[in-house]
Amino acid sequence: MHEKLNTEGIDWSGFNHYLKEPGTSTDNASVSRIFTQLGINDLMLEYVMNNTPVAEFIRTRYQAKPIDLSTLLALPPDSFGHQWATLMQANHLNPHFFQNLQEHDDRAYLINRLHDTHDMWHVILDFDTSEAGEAGMNAFTYAQSGSPTTCMLMAAKLVRAVGGSDETRIKMMNNICRGYQLGMTAQPFLAIAWEENWSTKLSDLRELVGIKP
């Protein structure tokens, strides 16, 4: 029998907000903090560190050089950098949306890296930024990293979808299935310095990690 988690003193306000509407960066940080308090983020770290290329990458503490969207938009239209900058600009997205942790251990680096690359993975996987697209991203990230936060956020999206249209629910479920399958079959995304590949053709990057058209 599984040991019952001790949730006494846990602040569920961030997740409760997510159940009602798409959350803020503060809500996301709150949800992640829940799993750190429960010790589940330590299990996530243990899971990814069992993958040698990912563990080696995390230990390098890779940090990308700052770059602005205008520089990336000047790259060829079929490049990864141009496509990412286009996504960010078209959807008015903030590259620094997530609240990164200030600690410097492996767990904090892993969580911060998931934050920093989230929108880049959107481009590689071709998931849009709708609720259904984000659900697909959640499923992929959970498959690749065992992130409890993305699992909980995916669950919140499914709860909100109950009151939506059949079309929305079907698209969401299809994206969740596709995202999870891609996460289980693609190369480990956490082992790649995506920011060193801005000028690479997007199609070549997808082929490199096993994402077929």
C-alpha positions as CSV (number, residue, x, y, z in Angstrom):
1,M,0.0,0.0,0.0
2,H,1.3,3.4,-0.9
3,E,2.2,5.8,1.9
4,K,-0.3,8.6,2.2
5,L,1.3,12.0,1.4
6,N,1.3,14.5,4.2
7,T,-0.3,17.6,2.7
8,E,-0.8,19.5,5.9
9,G,0.3,23.2,5.5
10,I,0.3,23.0,1.7
11,D,-0.9,26.1,-0.1
12,W,-3.2,24.9,-2.9
13,S,-4.3,28.3,-4.1
14,G,-2.2,28.2,-7.3
15,F,-3.7,24.9,-8.4
16,N,-7.2,26.0,-7.4
17,H,-6.8,29.1,-9.6
18,Y,-5.7,26.8,-12.5
19,L,-8.9,24.8,-12.1
20,K,-10.8,28.0,-13.0
21,E,-8.7,29.5,-15.7
22,P,-5.2,29.4,-17.2
23,G,-2.8,30.3,-14.4
24,T,-0.2,33.0,-14.0
25,S,3.5,32.6,-13.4
26,T,2.9,32.9,-9.7
27,D,0.3,30.0,-9.9
28,N,2.9,27.9,-11.8
29,A,5.5,28.6,-9.2
30,S,3.0,27.8,-6.4
31,V,2.2,24.4,-8.0
32,S,5.9,23.5,-8.4
33,R,6.5,24.5,-4.8
34,I,3.9,22.0,-3.7
35,F,5.8,19.2,-5.2
36,T,9.1,20.4,-3.8
37,Q,7.5,20.4,-0.3
38,L,6.1,16.9,-0.9
39,G,9.5,15.6,-2.1
40,I,8.1,14.6,-5.5
41,N,10.3,17.0,-7.4
42,D,13.2,15.0,-6.0
43,L,11.7,11.9,-7.6
44,M,11.6,13.8,-10.9
45,L,15.3,14.7,-10.6
46,E,16.1,11.1,-9.8
47,Y,14.2,10.0,-12.9
48,V,16.0,12.3,-15.4
49,M,19.4,11.7,-13.8
50,N,19.1,8.1,-14.7
51,N,19.5,9.2,-18.3
52,T,23.2,9.6,-18.8
53,P,23.1,12.4,-21.6
54,V,20.6,14.4,-19.5
55,A,22.6,14.0,-16.3
56,E,25.8,15.1,-18.0
57,F,24.0,18.2,-19.5
58,I,22.5,19.2,-16.2
59,R,25.9,19.0,-14.5
60,T,27.4,21.4,-17.1
61,R,25.0,24.1,-15.8
62,Y,24.7,25.3,-19.4
63,Q,23.5,29.0,-19.7
64,A,22.5,30.4,-23.0
65,K,23.8,33.8,-24.2
66,P,21.2,36.5,-24.2
67,I,19.6,37.2,-27.6
68,D,16.8,39.5,-28.8
69,L,13.9,38.5,-31.0
70,S,14.8,41.0,-33.8
71,T,18.1,39.2,-34.3
72,L,16.4,35.8,-34.6
73,L,13.7,37.2,-36.9
74,A,16.5,38.2,-39.3
75,L,17.5,34.5,-39.7
76,P,16.1,32.5,-42.6
77,P,12.4,31.8,-42.3
78,D,12.9,28.0,-42.1
79,S,15.4,28.3,-39.2
80,F,14.6,27.3,-35.6
81,G,15.4,30.7,-34.3
82,H,13.2,32.5,-36.7
83,Q,10.3,30.1,-36.0
84,W,10.7,30.5,-32.3
85,A,10.8,34.3,-32.4
86,T,7.8,34.3,-34.7
87,L,5.9,32.2,-32.2
88,M,6.8,34.5,-29.3
89,Q,6.0,37.7,-31.2
90,A,2.7,36.5,-32.7
91,N,1.4,35.3,-29.4
92,H,2.9,38.2,-27.3
93,L,4.7,35.7,-25.2
94,N,7.3,36.7,-22.6
95,P,10.5,34.6,-22.8
96,H,10.9,35.1,-19.0
97,F,7.3,34.3,-18.1
98,F,8.2,31.6,-15.5
99,Q,9.6,32.4,-12.1
100,N,13.0,30.7,-12.0
101,L,14.4,29.4,-8.8
102,Q,17.5,31.1,-7.3
103,E,19.0,27.9,-5.9
104,H,22.0,26.3,-7.7
105,D,21.5,22.6,-7.2
106,D,20.6,20.0,-9.8
107,R,16.9,20.1,-9.0
108,A,16.6,23.9,-9.3
109,Y,18.6,23.8,-12.6
110,L,16.3,21.1,-14.0
111,I,13.2,23.1,-13.1
112,N,14.6,26.3,-14.5
113,R,15.7,24.5,-17.7
114,L,12.2,23.2,-18.2
115,H,11.0,26.8,-17.9
116,D,13.6,28.2,-20.3
117,T,12.9,25.7,-23.0
118,H,9.1,25.4,-22.8
119,D,8.3,27.6,-25.7
120,M,11.2,26.2,-27.8
121,W,9.7,22.8,-27.4
122,H,6.4,24.2,-28.7
123,V,8.1,25.0,-32.0
124,I,9.9,21.6,-32.3
125,L,6.8,19.7,-31.5
126,D,4.4,21.9,-33.4
127,F,1.9,22.4,-30.6
128,D,0.2,25.7,-30.6
129,T,-0.4,27.9,-27.5
130,S,-4.1,27.0,-27.1
131,E,-5.3,25.1,-24.1
132,A,-5.2,21.9,-26.2
133,G,-1.7,22.7,-27.4
134,E,-0.5,23.3,-23.9
135,A,-2.1,20.0,-22.8
136,G,0.0,18.3,-25.4
137,M,3.1,20.0,-24.2
138,N,2.3,19.0,-20.6
139,A,2.0,15.3,-21.7
140,F,5.2,15.5,-23.6
141,T,7.1,17.1,-20.7
142,Y,5.7,14.6,-18.3
143,A,6.8,11.7,-20.5
144,Q,10.3,13.2,-20.8
145,S,10.9,14.3,-17.3
146,G,8.3,12.9,-15.0
147,S,7.4,16.5,-14.0
148,P,4.6,16.4,-11.5
149,T,3.8,20.0,-12.2
150,T,3.0,19.4,-15.8
151,C,0.9,16.4,-14.8
152,M,-1.1,18.5,-12.4
153,L,-1.5,21.3,-14.9
154,M,-2.7,18.8,-17.6
155,A,-5.3,17.5,-15.1
156,A,-6.5,21.1,-14.5
157,K,-6.9,21.7,-18.2
158,L,-9.0,18.5,-18.5
159,V,-11.2,19.6,-15.6
160,R,-11.8,23.0,-17.3
161,A,-12.5,21.3,-20.6
162,V,-15.4,19.5,-19.1
163,G,-17.5,22.6,-19.5
164,G,-16.2,23.3,-23.1
165,S,-17.1,22.1,-26.5
166,D,-16.8,18.5,-27.7
167,E,-14.3,19.8,-30.3
168,T,-12.0,21.3,-27.6
169,R,-12.1,18.1,-25.5
170,I,-11.4,15.9,-28.5
171,K,-8.5,18.1,-29.6
172,M,-7.1,18.2,-26.1
173,M,-7.2,14.4,-25.7
174,N,-5.6,13.9,-29.1
175,N,-2.8,16.2,-28.2
176,I,-2.3,14.6,-24.8
177,C,-2.0,11.2,-26.6
178,R,0.3,12.6,-29.2
179,G,2.4,14.5,-26.7
180,Y,2.9,11.5,-24.4
181,Q,3.8,9.2,-27.3
182,L,6.3,11.7,-28.7
183,G,7.8,12.1,-25.2
184,M,8.4,8.4,-24.9
185,T,9.9,7.9,-28.3
186,A,11.9,11.1,-29.1
187,Q,15.5,11.8,-28.0
188,P,15.9,13.4,-24.6
189,F,15.1,17.1,-25.1
190,L,16.8,18.0,-21.8
191,A,20.2,16.9,-23.1
192,I,20.2,19.5,-25.9
193,A,21.4,23.1,-25.9
194,W,18.6,24.4,-28.1
195,E,19.9,27.9,-28.0
196,E,23.1,26.8,-29.9
197,N,20.9,25.9,-32.8
198,W,19.0,29.1,-33.7
199,S,20.3,29.1,-37.3
200,T,19.7,25.4,-37.8
201,K,16.8,24.4,-40.1
202,L,13.8,23.5,-38.0
203,S,13.2,20.4,-40.1
204,D,16.8,19.2,-39.4
205,L,16.4,19.7,-35.7
206,R,13.2,17.7,-35.7
207,E,14.9,14.9,-37.6
208,L,17.8,15.0,-35.1
209,V,15.5,14.3,-32.1
210,G,13.2,11.9,-33.9
211,I,10.2,14.1,-34.5
212,K,8.6,13.1,-37.9
213,P,6.4,15.4,-39.9
